[in-house]
Amino acid sequence: MAAAIPFRRDLEFSYGVSDTLSPLIRRVIAENPSPFTFHGTGTYIIGRGEVAVIDAGPDLTSHVEALLKALEGETVSHLLVTHTHADH
């Protein structure tokens, strides 16, 4: 029998807010909770000034607005997509 993988379910965040995880890493979580996305899709902003955006997230107005607010004053130099969804 396979052992259960420990999974930490608590996560302190607010939708529509850019959370600073370290001096060069910020996260914005989309308000699309599901069994697949857990609390919501995580978009990561790496760097300051010129930044990379990892997984820009779903086309939800609230998420796009939060992401644009988090990117004010920044130049996006890289956009990284870690996976695709053939249905959207």
Biopython code that builds the backbone (N, CA, C, O; Angstrom):
import numpy as np
from Bio.PDB.StructureBuilder import StructureBuilder

atoms = [
    (1, "MET", "N", (0.844, -1.171, 0.000)),
    (1, "MET", "CA", (0.000, 0.000, 0.000)),
    (1, "MET", "C", (0.895, 1.242, 0.000)),
    (1, "MET", "O", (1.852, 1.325, 0.770)),
    (2, "ALA", "N", (0.582, 2.183, -0.851)),
    (2, "ALA", "CA", (1.370, 3.410, -0.957)),
    (2, "ALA", "C", (1.111, 4.315, 0.239)),
    (2, "ALA", "O", (-0.011, 4.415, 0.736)),
    (3, "ALA", "N", (2.153, 4.956, 0.677)),
    (3, "ALA", "CA", (2.025, 5.903, 1.790)),
    (3, "ALA", "C", (1.410, 7.201, 1.293)),
    (3, "ALA", "O", (1.654, 7.622, 0.162)),
    (4, "ALA", "N", (0.623, 7.822, 2.130)),
    (4, "ALA", "CA", (0.028, 9.109, 1.776)),
    (4, "ALA", "C", (1.115, 10.180, 1.743)),
    (4, "ALA", "O", (1.998, 10.214, 2.600)),
    (5, "ILE", "N", (1.040, 11.031, 0.764)),
    (5, "ILE", "CA", (1.978, 12.140, 0.663)),
    (5, "ILE", "C", (1.452, 13.271, 1.538)),
    (5, "ILE", "O", (0.315, 13.707, 1.358)),
    (6, "PRO", "N", (2.252, 13.752, 2.478)),
    (6, "PRO", "CA", (1.770, 14.844, 3.322)),
    (6, "PRO", "C", (1.530, 16.089, 2.470)),
    (6, "PRO", "O", (2.359, 16.446, 1.634)),
    (7, "PHE", "N", (0.420, 16.729, 2.682)),
    (7, "PHE", "CA", (0.040, 17.894, 1.892)),
    (7, "PHE", "C", (-0.449, 18.979, 2.833)),
    (7, "PHE", "O", (-1.460, 18.814, 3.516)),
    (8, "ARG", "N", (0.252, 20.057, 2.863)),
    (8, "ARG", "CA", (-0.113, 21.169, 3.736)),
    (8, "ARG", "C", (-1.268, 21.935, 3.102)),
    (8, "ARG", "O", (-1.117, 22.494, 2.016)),
    (9, "ARG", "N", (-2.395, 21.967, 3.753)),
    (9, "ARG", "CA", (-3.594, 22.571, 3.181)),
    (9, "ARG", "C", (-3.820, 24.017, 3.593)),
    (9, "ARG", "O", (-4.632, 24.713, 2.983)),
    (10, "ASP", "N", (-3.115, 24.476, 4.619)),
    (10, "ASP", "CA", (-3.299, 25.865, 5.032)),
    (10, "ASP", "C", (-2.448, 26.779, 4.148)),
    (10, "ASP", "O", (-1.312, 26.449, 3.805)),
    (11, "LEU", "N", (-3.001, 27.902, 3.796)),
    (11, "LEU", "CA", (-2.310, 28.858, 2.944)),
    (11, "LEU", "C", (-2.893, 30.227, 3.244)),
    (11, "LEU", "O", (-4.085, 30.460, 3.044)),
    (12, "GLU", "N", (-2.058, 31.122, 3.719)),
    (12, "GLU", "CA", (-2.533, 32.461, 4.034)),
    (12, "GLU", "C", (-2.332, 33.357, 2.820)),
    (12, "GLU", "O", (-1.202, 33.577, 2.384)),
    (13, "PHE", "N", (-3.431, 33.874, 2.274)),
    (13, "PHE", "CA", (-3.382, 34.751, 1.114)),
    (13, "PHE", "C", (-4.737, 35.436, 0.988)),
    (13, "PHE", "O", (-5.702, 35.067, 1.658)),
    (14, "SER", "N", (-4.789, 36.432, 0.125)),
    (14, "SER", "CA", (-6.048, 37.084, -0.239)),
    (14, "SER", "C", (-6.099, 37.168, -1.749)),
    (14, "SER", "O", (-5.095, 37.476, -2.391)),
    (15, "TYR", "N", (-7.249, 36.900, -2.317)),
    (15, "TYR", "CA", (-7.411, 37.060, -3.759)),
    (15, "TYR", "C", (-7.204, 38.528, -4.129)),
    (15, "TYR", "O", (-7.580, 39.427, -3.377)),
    (16, "GLY", "N", (-6.608, 38.757, -5.287)),
    (16, "GLY", "CA", (-6.423, 40.116, -5.776)),
    (16, "GLY", "C", (-5.262, 40.863, -5.147)),
    (16, "GLY", "O", (-5.125, 42.071, -5.335)),
    (17, "VAL", "N", (-4.426, 40.153, -4.401)),
    (17, "VAL", "CA", (-3.303, 40.777, -3.704)),
    (17, "VAL", "C", (-2.005, 40.110, -4.146)),
    (17, "VAL", "O", (-1.935, 38.888, -4.281)),
    (18, "SER", "N", (-0.990, 40.921, -4.368)),
    (18, "SER", "CA", (0.333, 40.401, -4.683)),
    (18, "SER", "C", (1.053, 40.123, -3.369)),
    (18, "SER", "O", (1.354, 41.048, -2.615)),
    (19, "ASP", "N", (1.328, 38.857, -3.096)),
    (19, "ASP", "CA", (2.030, 38.460, -1.875)),
    (19, "ASP", "C", (3.523, 38.359, -2.155)),
    (19, "ASP", "O", (3.929, 37.721, -3.126)),
    (20, "THR", "N", (4.336, 38.978, -1.319)),
    (20, "THR", "CA", (5.786, 38.883, -1.450)),
    (20, "THR", "C", (6.254, 37.635, -0.716)),
    (20, "THR", "O", (6.120, 37.531, 0.503)),
    (21, "LEU", "N", (6.802, 36.691, -1.470)),
    (21, "LEU", "CA", (7.292, 35.441, -0.895)),
    (21, "LEU", "C", (8.768, 35.530, -0.529)),
    (21, "LEU", "O", (9.229, 34.864, 0.398)),
    (22, "SER", "N", (9.504, 36.360, -1.264)),
    (22, "SER", "CA", (10.905, 36.660, -0.983)),
    (22, "SER", "C", (11.171, 38.003, -1.665)),
    (22, "SER", "O", (10.302, 38.491, -2.388)),
    (23, "PRO", "N", (12.331, 38.612, -1.463)),
    (23, "PRO", "CA", (12.565, 39.921, -2.086)),
    (23, "PRO", "C", (12.377, 39.939, -3.611)),
    (23, "PRO", "O", (12.064, 40.986, -4.180)),
    (24, "LEU", "N", (12.562, 38.808, -4.264)),
    (24, "LEU", "CA", (12.450, 38.775, -5.726)),
    (24, "LEU", "C", (11.313, 37.898, -6.244)),
    (24, "LEU", "O", (11.218, 37.675, -7.452)),
    (25, "ILE", "N", (10.458, 37.400, -5.375)),
    (25, "ILE", "CA", (9.360, 36.533, -5.815)),
    (25, "ILE", "C", (8.052, 37.019, -5.214)),
    (25, "ILE", "O", (7.915, 37.151, -3.998)),
    (26, "ARG", "N", (7.084, 37.285, -6.104)),
    (26, "ARG", "CA", (5.734, 37.659, -5.679)),
    (26, "ARG", "C", (4.740, 36.682, -6.290)),
    (26, "ARG", "O", (5.012, 36.067, -7.321)),
    (27, "ARG", "N", (3.577, 36.545, -5.638)),
    (27, "ARG", "CA", (2.554, 35.605, -6.114)),
    (27, "ARG", "C", (1.192, 36.294, -6.077)),
    (27, "ARG", "O", (0.861, 37.006, -5.129)),
    (28, "VAL", "N", (0.412, 36.062, -7.136)),
    (28, "VAL", "CA", (-0.982, 36.493, -7.194)),
    (28, "VAL", "C", (-1.800, 35.234, -7.454)),
    (28, "VAL", "O", (-1.551, 34.525, -8.429)),
    (29, "ILE", "N", (-2.771, 34.951, -6.595)),
    (29, "ILE", "CA", (-3.599, 33.754, -6.759)),
    (29, "ILE", "C", (-4.950, 34.151, -7.334)),
    (29, "ILE", "O", (-5.632, 35.028, -6.805)),
    (30, "ALA", "N", (-5.327, 33.491, -8.426)),
    (30, "ALA", "CA", (-6.613, 33.749, -9.080)),
    (30, "ALA", "C", (-7.746, 33.149, -8.262)),
    (30, "ALA", "O", (-7.578, 32.127, -7.597)),
    (31, "GLU", "N", (-8.889, 33.793, -8.322)),
    (31, "GLU", "CA", (-10.053, 33.299, -7.583)),
    (31, "GLU", "C", (-10.791, 32.263, -8.438)),
    (31, "GLU", "O", (-11.903, 32.495, -8.913)),
    (32, "ASN", "N", (-10.139, 31.125, -8.613)),
    (32, "ASN", "CA", (-10.736, 30.008, -9.351)),
    (32, "ASN", "C", (-10.457, 28.687, -8.626)),
    (32, "ASN", "O", (-9.884, 27.766, -9.208)),
    (33, "PRO", "N", (-10.865, 28.597, -7.350)),
    (33, "PRO", "CA", (-10.599, 27.366, -6.596)),
    (33, "PRO", "C", (-11.320, 26.165, -7.200)),
    (33, "PRO", "O", (-12.446, 26.269, -7.685)),
    (34, "SER", "N", (-10.643, 25.035, -7.157)),
    (34, "SER", "CA", (-11.217, 23.788, -7.671)),
    (34, "SER", "C", (-10.338, 22.641, -7.182)),
    (34, "SER", "O", (-9.268, 22.878, -6.622)),
    (35, "PRO", "N", (-10.777, 21.410, -7.387)),
    (35, "PRO", "CA", (-9.909, 20.283, -7.029)),
    (35, "PRO", "C", (-8.580, 20.318, -7.792)),
    (35, "PRO", "O", (-7.567, 19.824, -7.299)),
    (36, "PHE", "N", (-8.586, 20.902, -8.992)),
    (36, "PHE", "CA", (-7.369, 20.957, -9.798)),
    (36, "PHE", "C", (-6.465, 22.117, -9.379)),
    (36, "PHE", "O", (-5.244, 21.966, -9.341)),
    (37, "THR", "N", (-7.058, 23.281, -9.060)),
    (37, "THR", "CA", (-6.254, 24.473, -8.756)),
    (37, "THR", "C", (-6.069, 24.713, -7.263)),
    (37, "THR", "O", (-5.374, 25.650, -6.871)),
    (38, "PHE", "N", (-6.685, 23.875, -6.423)),
    (38, "PHE", "CA", (-6.663, 24.033, -4.968)),
    (38, "PHE", "C", (-7.338, 25.359, -4.632)),
    (38, "PHE", "O", (-8.525, 25.513, -4.919)),
    (39, "HIS", "N", (-6.637, 26.320, -4.039)),
    (39, "HIS", "CA", (-7.256, 27.609, -3.707)),
    (39, "HIS", "C", (-7.438, 28.481, -4.943)),
    (39, "HIS", "O", (-8.295, 29.365, -4.953)),
    (40, "GLY", "N", (-6.648, 28.248, -5.980)),
    (40, "GLY", "CA", (-6.699, 29.038, -7.209)),
    (40, "GLY", "C", (-5.368, 28.958, -7.926)),
    (40, "GLY", "O", (-4.360, 28.546, -7.353)),
    (41, "THR", "N", (-5.378, 29.357, -9.186)),
    (41, "THR", "CA", (-4.169, 29.333, -9.995)),
    (41, "THR", "C", (-3.160, 30.344, -9.462)),
    (41, "THR", "O", (-3.507, 31.498, -9.208)),
    (42, "GLY", "N", (-1.922, 29.915, -9.295)),
    (42, "GLY", "CA", (-0.862, 30.803, -8.819)),
    (42, "GLY", "C", (-0.061, 31.375, -9.974)),
    (42, "GLY", "O", (0.463, 30.635, -10.806)),
    (43, "THR", "N", (0.030, 32.699, -10.019)),
    (43, "THR", "CA", (0.876, 33.399, -10.977)),
    (43, "THR", "C", (2.048, 33.974, -10.197)),
    (43, "THR", "O", (1.863, 34.574, -9.138)),
    (44, "TYR", "N", (3.245, 33.792, -10.717)),
    (44, "TYR", "CA", (4.445, 34.240, -10.015)),
    (44, "TYR", "C", (5.153, 35.327, -10.815)),
    (44, "TYR", "O", (5.275, 35.238, -12.036)),
    (45, "ILE", "N", (5.614, 36.349, -10.109)),
    (45, "ILE", "CA", (6.381, 37.446, -10.696)),
    (45, "ILE", "C", (7.778, 37.356, -10.091)),
    (45, "ILE", "O", (7.948, 37.406, -8.873)),
    (46, "ILE", "N", (8.774, 37.222, -10.964)),
    (46, "ILE", "CA", (10.149, 37.023, -10.522)),
    (46, "ILE", "C", (10.981, 38.242, -10.901)),
    (46, "ILE", "O", (11.009, 38.647, -12.063)),
    (47, "GLY", "N", (11.655, 38.822, -9.916)),
    (47, "GLY", "CA", (12.541, 39.949, -10.157)),
    (47, "GLY", "C", (11.914, 41.279, -9.801)),
    (47, "GLY", "O", (10.801, 41.347, -9.280)),
    (48, "ARG", "N", (12.657, 42.340, -10.097)),
    (48, "ARG", "CA", (12.214, 43.727, -9.908)),
    (48, "ARG", "C", (12.715, 44.532, -11.098)),
    (48, "ARG", "O", (13.816, 44.294, -11.592)),
    (49, "GLY", "N", (11.922, 45.471, -11.553)),
    (49, "GLY", "CA", (12.304, 46.289, -12.707)),
    (49, "GLY", "C", (11.965, 45.562, -13.991)),
    (49, "GLY", "O", (10.919, 45.808, -14.591)),
    (50, "GLU", "N", (12.837, 44.673, -14.413)),
    (50, "GLU", "CA", (12.538, 43.755, -15.517)),
    (50, "GLU", "C", (12.190, 42.427, -14.878)),
    (50, "GLU", "O", (12.994, 41.849, -14.146)),
    (51, "VAL", "N", (10.986, 41.944, -15.157)),
    (51, "VAL", "CA", (10.495, 40.760, -14.453)),
    (51, "VAL", "C", (10.091, 39.652, -15.416)),
    (51, "VAL", "O", (9.824, 39.884, -16.595)),
    (52, "ALA", "N", (10.057, 38.455, -14.877)),
    (52, "ALA", "CA", (9.494, 37.298, -15.571)),
    (52, "ALA", "C", (8.159, 36.984, -14.903)),
    (52, "ALA", "O", (8.036, 37.051, -13.680)),
    (53, "VAL", "N", (7.173, 36.647, -15.706)),
    (53, "VAL", "CA", (5.876, 36.215, -15.195)),
    (53, "VAL", "C", (5.743, 34.735, -15.516)),
    (53, "VAL", "O", (5.896, 34.325, -16.666)),
    (54, "ILE", "N", (5.459, 33.939, -14.498)),
    (54, "ILE", "CA", (5.293, 32.502, -14.676)),
    (54, "ILE", "C", (3.815, 32.166, -14.543)),
    (54, "ILE", "O", (3.193, 32.457, -13.521)),
    (55, "ASP", "N", (3.260, 31.553, -15.577)),
    (55, "ASP", "CA", (1.853, 31.136, -15.622)),
    (55, "ASP", "C", (0.922, 32.308, -15.318)),
    (55, "ASP", "O", (0.444, 32.468, -14.195)),
    (56, "ALA", "N", (0.679, 33.116, -16.335)),
    (56, "ALA", "CA", (-0.116, 34.344, -16.174)),
    (56, "ALA", "C", (-1.522, 34.091, -15.644)),
    (56, "ALA", "O", (-2.156, 35.012, -15.129)),
    (57, "GLY", "N", (-2.018, 32.874, -15.758)),
    (57, "GLY", "CA", (-3.287, 32.545, -15.118)),
    (57, "GLY", "C", (-4.489, 32.640, -16.030)),
    (57, "GLY", "O", (-4.358, 32.875, -17.231)),
    (58, "PRO", "N", (-5.672, 32.454, -15.443)),
    (58, "PRO", "CA", (-6.908, 32.403, -16.220)),
    (58, "PRO", "C", (-7.372, 33.797, -16.643)),
    (58, "PRO", "O", (-6.942, 34.810, -16.092)),
    (59, "ASP", "N", (-8.247, 33.816, -17.622)),
    (59, "ASP", "CA", (-8.804, 35.061, -18.146)),
    (59, "ASP", "C", (-9.985, 35.505, -17.290)),
    (59, "ASP", "O", (-11.119, 35.586, -17.763)),
    (60, "LEU", "N", (-9.698, 35.792, -16.026)),
    (60, "LEU", "CA", (-10.697, 36.326, -15.100)),
    (60, "LEU", "C", (-10.387, 37.805, -14.910)),
    (60, "LEU", "O", (-9.250, 38.166, -14.606)),
    (61, "THR", "N", (-11.383, 38.656, -15.087)),
    (61, "THR", "CA", (-11.160, 40.095, -14.968)),
    (61, "THR", "C", (-10.467, 40.455, -13.666)),
    (61, "THR", "O", (-9.525, 41.247, -13.669)),
    (62, "SER", "N", (-10.913, 39.890, -12.558)),
    (62, "SER", "CA", (-10.319, 40.218, -11.257)),
    (62, "SER", "C", (-8.847, 39.819, -11.194)),
    (62, "SER", "O", (-8.038, 40.527, -10.596)),
    (63, "HIS", "N", (-8.498, 38.694, -11.805)),
    (63, "HIS", "CA", (-7.103, 38.241, -11.784)),
    (63, "HIS", "C", (-6.240, 39.111, -12.694)),
    (63, "HIS", "O", (-5.131, 39.494, -12.323)),
    (64, "VAL", "N", (-6.746, 39.419, -13.875)),
    (64, "VAL", "CA", (-5.988, 40.272, -14.800)),
    (64, "VAL", "C", (-5.739, 41.636, -14.158)),
    (64, "VAL", "O", (-4.632, 42.167, -14.240)),
    (65, "GLU", "N", (-6.764, 42.203, -13.520)),
    (65, "GLU", "CA", (-6.601, 43.499, -12.857)),
    (65, "GLU", "C", (-5.577, 43.421, -11.727)),
    (65, "GLU", "O", (-4.752, 44.323, -11.579)),
    (66, "ALA", "N", (-5.622, 42.358, -10.932)),
    (66, "ALA", "CA", (-4.663, 42.193, -9.833)),
    (66, "ALA", "C", (-3.243, 42.036, -10.372)),
    (66, "ALA", "O", (-2.293, 42.579, -9.810)),
    (67, "LEU", "N", (-3.111, 41.293, -11.459)),
    (67, "LEU", "CA", (-1.793, 41.085, -12.053)),
    (67, "LEU", "C", (-1.249, 42.391, -12.627)),
    (67, "LEU", "O", (-0.076, 42.710, -12.435)),
    (68, "LEU", "N", (-2.095, 43.148, -13.330)),
    (68, "LEU", "CA", (-1.654, 44.434, -13.877)),
    (68, "LEU", "C", (-1.252, 45.400, -12.760)),
    (68, "LEU", "O", (-0.273, 46.133, -12.897)),
    (69, "LYS", "N", (-1.993, 45.400, -11.676)),
    (69, "LYS", "CA", (-1.642, 46.253, -10.534)),
    (69, "LYS", "C", (-0.288, 45.846, -9.960)),
    (69, "LYS", "O", (0.536, 46.704, -9.645)),
    (70, "ALA", "N", (-0.055, 44.541, -9.823)),
    (70, "ALA", "CA", (1.217, 44.040, -9.289)),
    (70, "ALA", "C", (2.385, 44.369, -10.214)),
    (70, "ALA", "O", (3.527, 44.473, -9.765)),
    (71, "LEU", "N", (2.097, 44.531, -11.504)),
    (71, "LEU", "CA", (3.147, 44.785, -12.492)),
    (71, "LEU", "C", (3.372, 46.270, -12.767)),
    (71, "LEU", "O", (4.212, 46.614, -13.598)),
    (72, "GLU", "N", (2.642, 47.158, -12.088)),
    (72, "GLU", "CA", (2.829, 48.596, -12.306)),
    (72, "GLU", "C", (4.285, 48.977, -12.062)),
    (72, "GLU", "O", (4.869, 48.616, -11.040)),
    (73, "GLY", "N", (4.864, 49.709, -13.009)),
    (73, "GLY", "CA", (6.253, 50.140, -12.887)),
    (73, "GLY", "C", (7.268, 49.097, -13.300)),
    (73, "GLY", "O", (8.470, 49.363, -13.290)),
    (74, "GLU", "N", (6.806, 47.919, -13.662)),
    (74, "GLU", "CA", (7.695, 46.825, -14.071)),
    (74, "GLU", "C", (7.659, 46.677, -15.596)),
    (74, "GLU", "O", (6.693, 47.085, -16.241)),
    (75, "THR", "N", (8.697, 46.101, -16.154)),
    (75, "THR", "CA", (8.731, 45.714, -17.558)),
    (75, "THR", "C", (8.787, 44.196, -17.599)),
    (75, "THR", "O", (9.681, 43.585, -17.014)),
    (76, "VAL", "N", (7.834, 43.592, -18.289)),
    (76, "VAL", "CA", (7.832, 42.129, -18.414)),
    (76, "VAL", "C", (8.809, 41.757, -19.524)),
    (76, "VAL", "O", (8.576, 42.059, -20.694)),
    (77, "SER", "N", (9.890, 41.107, -19.151)),
    (77, "SER", "CA", (10.904, 40.703, -20.127)),
    (77, "SER", "C", (10.751, 39.246, -20.540)),
    (77, "SER", "O", (11.224, 38.842, -21.602)),
    (78, "HIS", "N", (10.083, 38.454, -19.690)),
    (78, "HIS", "CA", (9.892, 37.033, -19.980)),
    (78, "HIS", "C", (8.511, 36.602, -19.517)),
    (78, "HIS", "O", (8.044, 37.014, -18.456)),
    (79, "LEU", "N", (7.871, 35.781, -20.310)),
    (79, "LEU", "CA", (6.597, 35.167, -19.948)),
    (79, "LEU", "C", (6.792, 33.667, -20.090)),
    (79, "LEU", "O", (7.017, 33.160, -21.188)),
    (80, "LEU", "N", (6.703, 32.962, -18.967)),
    (80, "LEU", "CA", (6.931, 31.518, -18.978)),
    (80, "LEU", "C", (5.620, 30.790, -18.739)),
    (80, "LEU", "O", (4.873, 31.117, -17.818)),
    (81, "VAL", "N", (5.352, 29.805, -19.574)),
    (81, "VAL", "CA", (4.151, 28.984, -19.454)),
    (81, "VAL", "C", (4.619, 27.569, -19.157)),
    (81, "VAL", "O", (5.326, 26.962, -19.962)),
    (82, "THR", "N", (4.227, 27.043, -18.002)),
    (82, "THR", "CA", (4.737, 25.739, -17.589)),
    (82, "THR", "C", (3.950, 24.574, -18.159)),
    (82, "THR", "O", (4.422, 23.437, -18.155)),
    (83, "HIS", "N", (2.746, 24.855, -18.652)),
    (83, "HIS", "CA", (1.922, 23.775, -19.197)),
    (83, "HIS", "C", (0.791, 24.381, -20.026)),
    (83, "HIS", "O", (0.531, 25.582, -19.955)),
    (84, "THR", "N", (0.132, 23.548, -20.803)),
    (84, "THR", "CA", (-0.981, 24.013, -21.635)),
    (84, "THR", "C", (-2.268, 23.314, -21.233)),
    (84, "THR", "O", (-2.267, 22.288, -20.552)),
    (85, "HIS", "N", (-3.343, 23.896, -21.671)),
    (85, "HIS", "CA", (-4.663, 23.290, -21.540)),
    (85, "HIS", "C", (-5.277, 23.319, -22.935)),
    (85, "HIS", "O", (-5.615, 24.390, -23.440)),
    (86, "ALA", "N", (-5.420, 22.182, -23.546)),
    (86, "ALA", "CA", (-5.920, 22.117, -24.914)),
    (86, "ALA", "C", (-7.350, 22.625, -25.043)),
    (86, "ALA", "O", (-7.770, 23.025, -26.129)),
    (87, "ASP", "N", (-8.099, 22.614, -23.945)),
    (87, "ASP", "CA", (-9.496, 23.037, -24.020)),
    (87, "ASP", "C", (-9.682, 24.541, -23.849)),
    (87, "ASP", "O", (-10.791, 25.040, -24.039)),
    (88, "HIS", "N", (-8.631, 25.275, -23.497)),
    (88, "HIS", "CA", (-8.744, 26.737, -23.363)),
    (88, "HIS", "C", (-7.380, 27.405, -23.404)),
    (88, "HIS", "O", (-7.289, 28.629, -23.305)),
]
sb = StructureBuilder()
sb.init_structure("model")
sb.init_model(0)
sb.init_chain("A")
sb.init_seg("    ")
for serial, (resi, resn, name, xyz) in enumerate(atoms, 1):
    if name == "N":
        sb.init_residue(resn, " ", resi, " ")
    sb.init_atom(name, np.array(xyz, "f"), 0.0, 1.0, " ", f" {name:<3s}", serial, name[0])
structure = sb.get_structure()
